[in-house]
Amino acid sequence: MFELSLVSPDELPLLQAMAVFDAPMAAGMLAELLQLIHLKTSDGGAYSPLRIKQWLGTLHAKKLLQPDPHHGYHLAPGVRMAAMHYARQQGALAAWVRCTREFLTKRQEYRIWSTAGAAFCAREMVFSALLGQYDDVMTWRTRFYGSISRGVLEPAQGFFQCDDGVALFASIDPEISGVLLADLFFGARWRFDDCRRAYEFARTHAEGMYAGNRTLLDQVAWQALLRGDFDHLPRFLQNAEVQAEFECLMAILSGDYELSCELIERDLKAQRAQSGKRKIFVPGVAGMLYTAALLGANQVASLKRAKEQIEEGAKNGPYVAYDLLLPLLPHLLQGVALKPPQSQYAPKHNVDVLFCAIALAWQDLPLEAMMEQDLIRQRGQMQALGYMWLAAEIDVVLHQQCHTELTLPDWHASCQLKPLLHALQQETGWERALTALAQLKSQASSATITGNDVRIAWLLELGRYGNRLSPLEQKRSAKGQWSKGRAVALK
């Protein structure tokens, strides 16, 4: 934790300059930056590279700086936000930001023809936010999300690493901070980002500075759902559109698939009328929850709608779960034998892992060892980060598919919810095989020997997720050759 008592008046500007610049700096760069802000040392002298180098060594000895392998020093964890918050309290932070931008301009970092990376754009979003420049925030936001060099933290996330950062974030214009929070929560719906402090902050100010901010409160509501914070969820549903969305989502989670399908169809009808499109694909977690409800209802109309969603999801990735669900569609719609999925699973750190496991379970297929390990790791992470609904869903899948002990045995019952895994009750493989054999025996006994004999051939498929034995009806032509065969329905 940053302690002002450890820092001399001559050392403090170095920390504040490095905090705003938010990148490793050497003595020469710091001297150039400090000249622009016209700072003098306590004895009235200039910040020369030699003296700065000595102070950097002292700050390193105090564990406030860490050596950078490529360029000078960078700040130790927790120091950046504390230094900027103190500058804000001094009334000097805006000057530091403007000075840093002047420094970057002199270094030609804002050239029109240059391509700014995600880290550069994120820093500019923070600069603009601290200066209260809403339009500039939105300009750099567009460049940040269009950058091909993602992999950096969401701009808001850096503020919520410590108390000083939270206090500094609270000083930003609510219209701007609301945009930054909404972006953070939107990404966290898929990636499981650590948003505990941010969620508590947004929840605290939902009726205050963020009252009426529909975009943000919709994302806060999603955080409440993923965390199982159902007591606070109604506070964030401040308009009819969001209320209808979460009425549907809660119907899905509680296992009322008939009601949820009615609400889904109503929502999709409104989207079709607004967009003019015949097919509507619902992305992200909402789309996967809709798919579970449509399959769980197991009606012709709901299965056809599920088919549209799954096929679009398989085409428009990054959703591996939809690829794994593709073989389930002809089985449910036409009764043909299930075929092993062809998609390859790769390690992931998002909600797709849970739905991949559920897709395999619905087809009576085992989990790969790699997927099982991902789920075990994610279950622990979700509990630690407060995403209790996700942790409980993973817990049920691991218990049924891998026979692990439940770590949250009463969670669904206490919340009056139904695990997604139980949305679709499938027959086991041996039950389907017995049914098929009984049907085929009755068909064979009634067959007569003609010029076009009919026989049943069994197709054995060896797949990544297990083996399948399925019947094909073959016919013999007048030349005595058997056809390739067609799949025989098992129901």
DAFEN-V39462 format. One record per residue. SS is DSSP state (~ for helix, > for strand, _ for the rest). PHI is phi as a letter, one per 40 degrees, with the letter a starting at -180 (999 if undefined). NEAR is the number of other ideal C-beta (glycine too) atoms within 8 Angstrom. Layout:
ss = <SS | SS>
phi = <PHI | PHI>
near = <NEAR | NEAR>
This chain:
ss = <_ | _ | _ | ~ | ~ | ~ | _ | _ | ~ | ~ | ~ | ~ | ~ | ~ | ~ | ~ | ~ | ~ | ~ | ~ | ~ | _ | _ | _ | > | _ | ~ | ~ | ~ | ~ | ~ | ~ | ~ | ~ | ~ | ~ | _ | _ | _ | _ | _ | _ | _ | _ | _ | _ | _ | _ | ~ | ~ | ~ | ~ | ~ | ~ | ~ | ~ | ~ | ~ | ~ | ~ | ~ | _ | _ | _ | > | > | > | _ | _ | _ | _ | _ | > | > | > | _ | _ | _ | ~ | ~ | ~ | ~ | ~ | ~ | ~ | ~ | ~ | ~ | ~ | ~ | _ | _ | ~ | ~ | ~ | ~ | ~ | ~ | ~ | ~ | ~ | ~ | ~ | ~ | ~ | ~ | _ | _ | _ | _ | _ | _ | _ | _ | _ | _ | _ | ~ | ~ | ~ | ~ | ~ | ~ | ~ | ~ | ~ | ~ | ~ | ~ | ~ | ~ | _ | _ | ~ | ~ | ~ | ~ | ~ | ~ | ~ | ~ | ~ | ~ | ~ | ~ | ~ | _ | _ | _ | _ | _ | _ | _ | _ | _ | _ | ~ | ~ | ~ | ~ | ~ | _ | ~ | ~ | ~ | ~ | ~ | ~ | ~ | ~ | _ | _ | _ | ~ | ~ | ~ | ~ | ~ | ~ | ~ | ~ | ~ | ~ | ~ | ~ | ~ | ~ | ~ | ~ | ~ | ~ | _ | _ | _ | _ | ~ | ~ | ~ | ~ | ~ | ~ | ~ | ~ | ~ | _ | _ | _ | _ | _ | _ | _ | _ | _ | ~ | ~ | ~ | ~ | ~ | ~ | ~ | ~ | ~ | ~ | ~ | ~ | ~ | ~ | _ | _ | ~ | ~ | ~ | ~ | ~ | ~ | ~ | _ | _ | _ | ~ | ~ | ~ | ~ | ~ | ~ | ~ | ~ | ~ | ~ | ~ | ~ | ~ | ~ | _ | _ | _ | ~ | ~ | ~ | ~ | ~ | ~ | ~ | ~ | ~ | ~ | ~ | ~ | ~ | ~ | ~ | ~ | ~ | ~ | ~ | _ | _ | _ | _ | _ | _ | _ | _ | ~ | ~ | ~ | ~ | ~ | ~ | ~ | ~ | ~ | ~ | ~ | ~ | ~ | ~ | _ | _ | ~ | ~ | ~ | ~ | ~ | ~ | ~ | ~ | ~ | ~ | ~ | ~ | ~ | ~ | ~ | ~ | _ | _ | _ | _ | ~ | ~ | ~ | ~ | ~ | ~ | ~ | ~ | ~ | ~ | ~ | ~ | ~ | ~ | ~ | _ | _ | _ | _ | _ | _ | _ | _ | _ | _ | _ | _ | _ | _ | _ | _ | _ | ~ | ~ | ~ | ~ | ~ | ~ | ~ | ~ | ~ | ~ | ~ | _ | _ | _ | _ | _ | _ | ~ | ~ | ~ | ~ | ~ | ~ | ~ | ~ | ~ | ~ | ~ | ~ | ~ | ~ | ~ | ~ | ~ | _ | _ | ~ | ~ | ~ | ~ | ~ | ~ | ~ | ~ | ~ | ~ | ~ | ~ | ~ | ~ | ~ | _ | _ | _ | _ | _ | _ | _ | _ | ~ | ~ | ~ | ~ | ~ | _ | _ | _ | _ | ~ | ~ | ~ | ~ | _ | _ | _ | _ | _ | ~ | ~ | ~ | ~ | ~ | ~ | ~ | ~ | ~ | ~ | ~ | ~ | ~ | ~ | ~ | ~ | ~ | _ | _ | _ | _ | _ | _ | _ | _ | > | > | > | > | > | > | > | > | > | > | _ | _ | > | > | > | > | > | > | > | > | > | > | > | _ | _ | _ | _ | _ | > | _ | _ | _ | > | > | _ | _ | _ | _>
phi = <999 | c | b | c | c | c | b | c | d | c | c | d | c | c | c | c | c | c | c | c | c | f | a | d | b | b | d | c | c | c | c | c | c | c | c | c | c | g | c | b | c | c | c | g | c | c | c | c | d | c | c | c | c | c | c | c | c | c | c | c | c | c | g | c | b | b | c | c | c | b | a | g | b | b | c | c | d | g | c | d | c | c | c | c | c | c | c | c | c | c | g | b | c | c | c | c | c | c | c | c | c | c | c | c | c | c | c | g | c | b | d | d | c | c | b | c | c | c | c | c | c | c | c | c | c | c | d | c | c | c | c | g | c | c | c | c | d | c | c | c | c | c | c | c | c | c | c | c | b | c | h | c | c | d | d | c | c | c | c | b | c | a | c | c | c | c | c | c | c | c | c | c | d | d | c | c | c | c | c | c | c | c | c | c | c | c | c | c | c | b | b | g | c | c | b | c | c | c | c | c | c | c | c | c | b | c | c | b | c | b | c | g | c | c | c | c | c | c | c | c | c | c | d | c | c | c | c | g | c | c | c | c | d | d | c | c | c | b | a | c | c | c | d | c | c | c | c | c | c | c | c | c | c | c | g | c | c | c | c | c | c | c | c | c | c | c | c | c | c | c | c | c | c | c | c | g | c | c | b | b | b | c | c | g | c | d | c | c | c | d | c | d | c | c | c | c | c | f | b | d | c | c | c | c | c | c | c | c | c | c | c | c | c | c | c | b | e | c | b | c | d | c | c | c | c | d | c | c | c | c | c | c | c | b | g | c | c | c | b | c | c | c | c | c | c | b | d | b | b | a | c | c | c | d | c | c | c | c | c | c | c | c | b | f | b | c | c | c | c | c | c | d | c | c | c | c | c | c | d | c | c | c | c | c | c | g | c | c | c | c | c | c | c | c | d | c | c | c | c | c | c | b | g | c | c | c | c | b | c | b | c | c | c | c | c | f | b | b | d | c | d | c | c | b | c | c | c | c | d | c | c | c | c | c | c | c | c | c | c | c | c | c | c | c | c | c | c | b | c | b | c | b | c | b | a | b | b | b | c | b | b | c | b | c | b | h | b | b | b | b | c | b | c | b | b | c | c | c | c | g | c | c | c | c | g | b | c | b | c | c | a>
near = <5 | 9 | 6 | 7 | 4 | 6 | 11 | 6 | 5 | 9 | 11 | 12 | 11 | 14 | 14 | 14 | 15 | 16 | 14 | 12 | 10 | 8 | 7 | 9 | 13 | 9 | 11 | 7 | 9 | 16 | 12 | 10 | 14 | 13 | 9 | 10 | 11 | 5 | 7 | 7 | 10 | 6 | 4 | 5 | 8 | 6 | 13 | 8 | 9 | 7 | 10 | 14 | 9 | 8 | 11 | 14 | 8 | 9 | 14 | 12 | 6 | 8 | 6 | 12 | 13 | 8 | 7 | 9 | 3 | 4 | 6 | 11 | 14 | 10 | 13 | 8 | 5 | 11 | 13 | 11 | 15 | 12 | 15 | 16 | 12 | 12 | 13 | 12 | 6 | 7 | 6 | 9 | 12 | 9 | 8 | 14 | 12 | 9 | 11 | 13 | 9 | 9 | 12 | 9 | 9 | 8 | 6 | 7 | 8 | 7 | 6 | 4 | 3 | 8 | 3 | 8 | 8 | 11 | 9 | 9 | 14 | 13 | 10 | 11 | 14 | 11 | 12 | 13 | 15 | 12 | 10 | 8 | 8 | 10 | 6 | 11 | 14 | 9 | 8 | 12 | 12 | 8 | 10 | 12 | 6 | 5 | 11 | 3 | 8 | 6 | 4 | 7 | 6 | 10 | 12 | 13 | 13 | 11 | 10 | 12 | 10 | 9 | 5 | 13 | 13 | 12 | 9 | 13 | 12 | 8 | 6 | 12 | 8 | 10 | 7 | 13 | 14 | 13 | 13 | 15 | 16 | 13 | 12 | 14 | 17 | 8 | 10 | 11 | 13 | 9 | 8 | 13 | 9 | 5 | 13 | 8 | 9 | 13 | 13 | 8 | 13 | 14 | 11 | 7 | 10 | 12 | 5 | 7 | 7 | 13 | 8 | 5 | 10 | 9 | 9 | 14 | 14 | 12 | 13 | 15 | 13 | 11 | 15 | 13 | 14 | 11 | 11 | 10 | 9 | 8 | 4 | 9 | 12 | 5 | 8 | 13 | 11 | 8 | 7 | 5 | 6 | 14 | 9 | 11 | 11 | 12 | 9 | 13 | 11 | 8 | 13 | 14 | 12 | 9 | 10 | 8 | 14 | 7 | 8 | 14 | 15 | 8 | 12 | 13 | 9 | 9 | 11 | 11 | 8 | 8 | 10 | 11 | 7 | 6 | 7 | 5 | 7 | 3 | 6 | 8 | 10 | 9 | 5 | 8 | 10 | 10 | 13 | 12 | 12 | 14 | 14 | 13 | 16 | 15 | 16 | 10 | 11 | 8 | 7 | 6 | 7 | 14 | 14 | 9 | 13 | 12 | 10 | 10 | 15 | 13 | 11 | 11 | 14 | 12 | 6 | 7 | 9 | 4 | 13 | 13 | 13 | 15 | 12 | 13 | 14 | 11 | 12 | 12 | 13 | 8 | 12 | 8 | 10 | 6 | 7 | 10 | 12 | 11 | 9 | 13 | 15 | 6 | 7 | 4 | 8 | 5 | 5 | 9 | 7 | 8 | 11 | 11 | 13 | 13 | 11 | 14 | 14 | 13 | 13 | 15 | 13 | 11 | 13 | 9 | 10 | 7 | 12 | 9 | 6 | 8 | 13 | 12 | 8 | 11 | 16 | 10 | 8 | 14 | 13 | 8 | 9 | 13 | 12 | 6 | 10 | 8 | 11 | 12 | 12 | 13 | 13 | 13 | 12 | 14 | 13 | 13 | 14 | 13 | 11 | 9 | 12 | 9 | 5 | 7 | 4 | 8 | 8 | 10 | 5 | 6 | 11 | 10 | 6 | 6 | 8 | 5 | 9 | 9 | 9 | 10 | 10 | 9 | 11 | 9 | 3 | 7 | 7 | 7 | 7 | 6 | 8 | 12 | 9 | 8 | 11 | 12 | 8 | 8 | 10 | 11 | 8 | 8 | 9 | 8 | 6 | 6 | 8 | 4 | 4 | 5 | 4 | 8 | 9 | 9 | 8 | 12 | 9 | 8 | 10 | 7 | 10 | 4 | 11 | 7 | 10 | 7 | 8 | 12 | 8 | 13 | 13 | 13 | 10 | 12 | 9 | 11 | 9 | 5 | 4 | 5 | 6 | 9 | 9 | 5 | 10 | 7 | 9 | 14 | 7 | 12 | 4>
